[in-house]
Amino acid sequence: MFIHCIPIKCYLSRILSAVFLILLGIFNASAESTAYIKKLPRIALLGDSMTWIGGDSCQNPTGWSYILKESGIAGNIDVYARSGATWTNTERTHRNPSHYSEILHDDNVVYNQAIRLIEKADTCLVNPDIIILFAGANDAWFASKRPGIYEKNNSVEKYTVSSDPSSVTTLEGSIQLVCDILQLKFPDVPLVFVTPLQMSKTDSETIFRVSDIIEKTASLKGYPTIRPDRETEISHAQEAKSPKYTYDGVHTNKEGAKILGNYILNYLLSYQNPSKTDN
């Protein structure tokens, strides 16, 4: 018996050593995989139906977020957008991040999407690496429902999460409010603003007016804005006459989504990979 115990112990020792090496290899491979995944940014999307139509999982090819997901540029894409949302708050807007609506509503505003993002980050301890804010179509389309939209914002102080959204009823002020609360929570996270597309429901000049305010306000806060209203071939004239890149004159079809998605994707790629000639 004693003679045979020695090789059994050796075999057990070898087996245990092999198992340890295998587990160590798996752990190292997993660590490398995790490290790789972390190199891909986690992107948060805020906005209106032009972002929401891609779906929360970005699986609908009529939405530009589908192009973003398929590109593989992001490790995760978290969608907070809602159909019917506006930038501009009203006197009846409340802090109400749990509100759900797919139509115009006082609480269906980008502000509440930002609050929901902040609360999720606090709860799940997961922060975005990039935040894309794409709204403004409903501000232009339903400007009469947002009476203070074009007024000048008189506040010079920075807003906080305790600021009352019902006291900020201009387009400019509503954007400033969202910028400030996101900047406080995510000071090192870049915000990228996207202006609304031209569409059949309102003239291009109204879209330009809203987009100019978005760009100016974002710039004052130190953030970039990209302008698909001016820099893509999707136009009010075309979509009002006979929809080509939208299925209803407003929301993109697959072709429109490709145009818009690639436009946004190309910006993000250039943002993440600046030209070496800049050095």
Beta strands, then each sheet from edge to edge (+ up, - down):
strand 1: 42-47
strand 2: 76-79
strand 3: 130-134
strand 4: 191-194
strand 5: 225-226
sheet 1: 2+ 1+ 3+ 4+ 5+
end
